């Protein structure tokens, strides 16, 4: 007999990727305990995702239409619509461990003012799976500056995060989690990394898609830097300098090899997107959040 559903909501944003959503929902349905509610925040232009979600209504899945662009906006909408105070976040190209819901609930219940981030393991070739963290050691972050949140696996108290300002939906197409991480820790709050809170991030993109993704990462992270620089936060300048140096090392390696690497180099895409992002972030820095 399956245990009673855990009193948590899961927020899962997507746009036009029904088969990935199906796999993610299938893994959530296999969790013991399962989540009481799964909110699929859908920005798609057709009904394909809605049809998939309807097939999982029996495990608490429902679709929420989202017309505001950006993952940050989608996550905020999910937090606002969630029926439970503890909310778990993941991405549509992830599948979760059967223990994920229970462990997310347990970790988040310890302190409402702490955001928990989990282990994001590569499913497939690790060289082509972006944004992973396979560290087996638990870590605690407070009174410091760090970009340590992964929306692929997060647990939080919705009211606390929304009152803090939530995600900045203007940071896009990526790095909304890094912006929240930076603001949260700069405000003296706490983040815990728990390696037993596990999702698998899947290898599904072509090389060209990965290259575009890495440019998007550079734009988003550049927006984080530009936004906080505009507000006079000189600490972030050190991170910007480090990001530029990393990108230049990737460019130098490409020149020395004189040939295209076997896999898309995230450093090169990041370097391409970074200047665009800094300019956009500088403009965003005039507003709140």
matplotlib code that plots the C-alpha trace (Angstrom):
import matplotlib.pyplot as plt

x = [0.0, 1.4, 1.9, -0.3, 0.9, 3.4, 2.0, 4.2, 3.7, 6.1, 6.6, 7.7, 8.0, 8.1, 7.7, 6.9, 8.6, 5.8, 8.0, 10.4, 7.5, 6.1, 9.3, 9.6, 6.0, 6.4, 9.4, 7.4, 4.5, 7.0, 8.1, 7.2, 5.7, 4.4, 3.7, 0.2, 0.3, 2.4, 2.0, 3.2, 3.7, 3.3, 4.4, 3.8, 1.8, -0.2, -2.0, 0.6, 1.9, -1.7, -2.6, 0.4, -0.5, -4.1, -2.8, -1.2, -4.2, -4.6, -1.3, -2.1, -0.8, -2.4, -1.4, -1.1, -0.9, 2.0, 2.2, 5.0, 8.4, 11.3, 11.9, 11.9, 8.4, 7.2, 8.6, 7.0, 3.7, 4.0, 4.9, 1.9, -0.5, 0.8, -1.5, 1.2, 3.8, 6.7, 7.4, 9.9, 11.3, 12.6, 13.0, 11.3, 14.5, 15.1, 13.8, 13.8, 14.9, 12.0, 13.1, 13.1, 9.8, 10.3, 13.8, 12.9, 10.1, 12.3, 15.1, 12.9, 11.0, 14.1, 14.1, 11.7, 14.4, 16.7, 16.6, 17.7, 19.4, 20.1, 22.3, 21.9, 23.5, 24.2, 22.1, 24.1, 27.4, 28.6, 30.5, 27.2, 24.9, 24.9, 24.3, 25.1, 26.4, 27.5, 29.2, 28.7, 29.4, 26.7, 27.5, 26.1, 26.3, 25.7, 27.3, 29.1, 28.5, 28.0, 26.0, 24.9, 21.2, 20.0, 16.3, 16.6, 16.4, 15.3, 13.1, 11.8, 9.0, 6.9, 5.7, 9.3, 10.7, 7.8, 8.0, 11.7, 10.8, 10.9, 12.9, 13.6, 11.7, 13.7, 16.8, 16.6, 16.9, 18.9, 20.6, 17.4, 18.6, 22.0, 20.4, 18.2, 21.2, 23.3, 20.5, 19.6, 23.1, 23.9, 20.9, 22.3, 20.1, 21.1, 21.3, 22.0, 23.2, 22.0, 23.5, 20.7, 18.1, 18.8, 17.6, 19.0, 19.6, 19.3, 21.4, 19.0, 20.3, 22.2, 25.5, 23.9, 21.3, 24.0, 26.0, 22.8, 22.2, 25.6, 25.2, 22.0, 23.8, 26.3, 23.5, 21.6, 24.7, 25.8, 22.4, 23.1, 26.4, 25.2, 22.1, 24.1, 26.9, 24.3, 23.3, 26.8, 27.7, 31.4, 31.7, 30.1, 32.8, 35.2, 32.9, 32.5, 36.3, 36.6, 33.9, 35.7, 39.0, 37.4, 35.9, 39.3, 41.0, 38.5, 39.1, 42.8, 42.5, 40.4, 43.1, 45.9, 44.1, 43.1, 40.2, 36.7, 36.5, 34.6, 31.9, 30.4, 32.7, 30.5, 33.3, 33.0, 29.2, 29.3, 31.9, 29.8, 26.7, 28.3, 28.6, 25.0, 23.9, 25.9, 24.3, 20.8, 21.4, 22.7, 19.3, 17.4, 19.4, 17.3, 14.3, 13.5, 14.2]
y = [0.0, 3.4, 6.0, 9.1, 11.9, 14.3, 17.8, 19.5, 21.1, 20.5, 23.3, 22.2, 24.8, 23.8, 25.2, 22.9, 19.7, 17.2, 14.0, 15.4, 16.5, 13.0, 11.4, 13.9, 13.3, 9.6, 9.8, 12.0, 9.5, 6.8, 8.8, 7.3, 9.3, 11.1, 14.9, 16.0, 18.5, 18.9, 22.2, 22.1, 25.8, 25.7, 28.4, 26.3, 27.5, 24.3, 21.7, 18.9, 19.5, 19.9, 16.5, 14.9, 16.5, 15.4, 11.8, 12.4, 14.1, 11.0, 11.8, 15.4, 17.0, 20.1, 22.6, 26.3, 28.5, 31.0, 33.8, 35.8, 34.9, 33.6, 30.7, 33.0, 34.2, 30.6, 29.6, 32.6, 31.8, 28.3, 29.5, 31.8, 29.0, 26.3, 25.0, 23.8, 25.9, 23.6, 23.6, 21.5, 22.8, 20.9, 21.2, 19.4, 17.7, 16.0, 12.9, 12.5, 9.7, 7.9, 9.4, 13.0, 14.2, 12.7, 14.0, 17.4, 17.6, 16.5, 18.9, 21.9, 21.3, 22.0, 25.7, 27.9, 30.5, 28.1, 27.2, 23.6, 22.7, 19.2, 16.9, 17.2, 14.2, 13.8, 11.1, 10.3, 11.7, 14.0, 16.1, 17.2, 17.5, 21.1, 22.5, 19.6, 19.2, 15.7, 16.6, 13.8, 16.1, 18.2, 21.9, 24.9, 28.4, 31.5, 34.9, 34.6, 35.2, 32.2, 31.0, 27.6, 27.2, 24.7, 24.9, 21.3, 20.3, 22.8, 22.8, 26.0, 27.7, 29.5, 32.4, 33.2, 33.2, 35.3, 37.8, 38.1, 39.0, 35.6, 35.0, 38.0, 37.1, 39.7, 37.6, 35.4, 33.1, 31.6, 32.3, 33.3, 30.8, 32.4, 35.8, 34.5, 32.7, 35.9, 38.1, 35.5, 35.0, 38.8, 39.3, 37.0, 34.1, 30.4, 27.8, 24.1, 21.6, 18.1, 15.3, 12.8, 15.1, 13.8, 14.4, 13.3, 15.9, 14.3, 14.4, 15.3, 18.4, 18.4, 20.2, 23.2, 23.4, 23.1, 26.0, 28.2, 27.1, 28.2, 31.6, 31.9, 31.0, 33.8, 36.3, 35.4, 35.4, 38.7, 40.1, 39.1, 40.9, 44.0, 44.3, 44.2, 46.4, 49.0, 49.0, 49.6, 46.1, 45.9, 42.3, 41.0, 42.7, 40.0, 37.3, 39.1, 39.3, 35.6, 34.7, 36.7, 35.1, 31.6, 32.5, 33.8, 30.6, 28.7, 30.9, 30.5, 26.7, 26.8, 28.9, 26.6, 23.4, 25.1, 22.7, 22.4, 20.5, 17.3, 18.8, 22.3, 24.3, 26.1, 28.7, 29.9, 30.3, 31.9, 34.4, 35.3, 35.9, 37.7, 41.2, 41.2, 40.1, 42.8, 45.5, 44.1, 43.6, 47.2, 48.4, 46.0, 47.3, 50.5, 48.6, 46.7, 43.1]
z = [0.0, -1.0, 1.8, 1.9, -0.4, 1.2, 2.0, -0.6, -4.0, -6.9, -9.5, -13.0, -15.7, -19.4, -22.9, -25.8, -24.5, -23.9, -24.0, -21.4, -19.2, -19.5, -18.2, -15.4, -14.3, -14.5, -12.1, -9.8, -9.8, -8.7, -5.6, -2.2, -0.7, -3.8, -3.7, -3.0, -5.9, -9.1, -10.9, -14.5, -15.5, -19.2, -21.7, -24.8, -27.8, -28.3, -26.2, -26.3, -22.8, -21.5, -22.9, -21.1, -17.8, -18.1, -18.0, -14.6, -13.0, -10.7, -9.1, -8.4, -11.6, -13.1, -15.7, -15.2, -18.3, -18.2, -20.8, -19.0, -20.5, -18.4, -16.0, -13.0, -13.9, -14.3, -10.9, -9.2, -10.7, -9.5, -6.0, -6.0, -7.1, -4.8, -2.2, 0.2, 2.1, 1.2, -2.5, -4.5, -7.8, -10.7, -14.5, -17.3, -18.6, -15.2, -13.6, -9.8, -7.5, -5.8, -2.5, -3.8, -2.5, 1.0, 1.4, 0.0, 2.6, 5.4, 4.6, 4.0, 7.3, 9.4, 8.9, 6.9, 6.3, 4.5, 0.9, 0.2, -3.1, -4.2, -6.2, -10.0, -11.6, -15.3, -17.1, -20.3, -21.3, -18.6, -21.1, -22.8, -19.8, -18.6, -15.1, -12.9, -9.3, -8.3, -5.0, -2.5, 0.5, 2.2, 2.5, 4.3, 2.8, 4.9, 5.5, 2.1, -1.6, -3.8, -6.9, -5.5, -6.2, -8.9, -9.8, -11.1, -7.4, -4.8, -1.7, 0.0, 1.9, -0.6, 1.7, 2.8, -0.7, -2.1, 0.7, -0.1, -3.7, -5.4, -8.6, -10.8, -13.9, -15.9, -15.7, -18.7, -20.6, -17.6, -14.3, -12.4, -9.7, -9.5, -9.0, -6.2, -4.7, -4.7, -3.2, -0.6, 0.7, 0.5, 2.8, 5.4, 4.7, 4.4, 1.7, 2.3, -0.3, 0.5, -1.7, -0.9, -2.6, -6.1, -9.6, -12.9, -15.6, -19.1, -22.2, -25.0, -26.8, -30.1, -30.3, -31.9, -29.2, -26.5, -28.1, -28.0, -24.5, -23.3, -25.0, -23.1, -19.9, -20.6, -21.3, -18.1, -15.9, -17.5, -16.5, -12.9, -12.9, -14.7, -12.5, -9.2, -10.6, -11.5, -7.8, -6.6, -5.5, -6.2, -4.9, -8.1, -10.2, -9.0, -10.2, -13.6, -13.9, -13.2, -15.8, -18.4, -17.6, -17.8, -21.2, -22.5, -21.5, -23.5, -26.5, -26.2, -26.0, -29.2, -31.0, -29.8, -31.0, -34.3, -34.6, -33.3, -30.0, -29.9, -27.6, -27.4, -25.0, -22.4, -21.9, -25.5, -25.5, -22.1, -23.3, -26.4, -24.3, -21.3, -22.8, -24.1, -20.6, -18.7, -20.8, -20.3, -16.6, -16.3, -17.6, -15.3, -12.3, -12.4, -11.1, -7.9, -6.7]

ax = plt.figure().add_subplot(projection="3d")
ax.plot(x, y, z, "-o")
ax.set_aspect("equal")
plt.show()
